[in-house]
């Protein structure tokens, strides 16, 4: 699984994150080289996710979730 980069907006600001898929709908999220947490997406309910040690607020987390879903659903 290849790492990818997403750009998301939250509360009027843009952010870039590196995302590394680690299997089982789980993704490690990095800002620069610093890991800011892990997110696990629900394969059935795209509005639901679980976080592990995330250091971001809920609006930004939702933007990251949407960015990952958009990346994963886009054709190569």
Secondary structure, DSSP 8 states (H G I E B T S, - for coil): ---EEEEEEETTEEEEEEEEEEETTEEEEEETTEEEEEEEE-SS-TT-EEEES--S-HHHHHHHHHHHHHHHHS--
